[in-house]
Amino acid sequence: MTIPRSAIRVVNLGRIPYGRALQVQQHYIRQHLDSLTCPPDQRPNTLLLCEHRPVYTIGIRQAPYPTEEEERLKGLGADFFRTRRGGLITFHGPGTVTPSSIWAALRRVSAGIHCGRYITSHGLALNCNTDLTWFEHVVPCGIVGKGVTTLSRELEKEVSVSETTQPFLEAFAEQFNCTLSIN
């Protein structure tokens, strides 16, 4: 018996402010929730791809991030958002494709999701050629003693978001046994 492949629409938002990306994500979550009475093959599964300007985000494990800490990080030139995803503080910015945890050696390349009502959101982040100095101002994901890396650093060559996207999508389709349609 062959299991049918789910169809997933890929929407590439390009570089977009984090707050706007959250609004778009909420639109697709509402759309999916509204379709739960439809047969599974008629539900609008969507994979959003985007890149953000510098932003620190914290998840539902909002450890000690008082207003003063938020203001300090904003003072560096980054946005700051408290989100519904799992985990502690992390950074996203130019050079990071944000579409589940991926590890390279002992340094983290990506992490963080939110699951609710059978819908996953927030997803992962692949640091392609991200400026890692942004991570020096926080303990990424609260993981003490482990660094953050990029694909460029690990592969010892420049790896851009654009050249990472297609291999990521191919691996995604294979891993999740789905067919992707790119808008």
Secondary structure, DSSP 4 states (H G I P E B T S, - for coil): -PPPPEEEEEEEEEE--HHHHHHHHHHHHHHHHHTTTS-GGGS--EEEEEE-SSEEEE-S--TT--HHHHHHHHTTT-EEEE-SSSSS-EEE-TTEE----EEETTEEEE---EEETTEEES---EESS--GGGGGGS-GGG-TT--B--HHHHHTS---HHHHHHHHHHHHHHHTTEEEEE-
